């Protein structure tokens, strides 16, 4: 089992929701932890519930931002989790952080990434 990472759900900029990929933004509790920039398949634990998700760690270069963000798009889940503690395990890296020319290119890639996350969990269930 991968190392469990703990964090608190905080407010973000709302870009993910605007693009049809709402995310929970995470303030890590174990601040000494280093996660490479990129997109990952994750298993998220909230309120004794285990959920599948897509993690992004990076600076959002498409929007010329520089602060590192940690955010998770939960698959098939849409509840308000602000100020709640969660934990997650990284299962697999999908890709590195990419600078896109515009938001539409980013959204297209997010659809592809989400499909890869769904496929990962479907293959896991099938084996």
ABEGO torsion letter per residue (X at the ends): XBBBBBBBBBBBAGAAAAAGBBBBBBBBABAABBBBBEBBBBBBBBGGBBBBBBBBBEAGAAAGBABBBBBBBBBGBBBBABGBBBBBBBABBABBBBBBABAAAAAAAAAAAAAAAAAAAAAAAAX
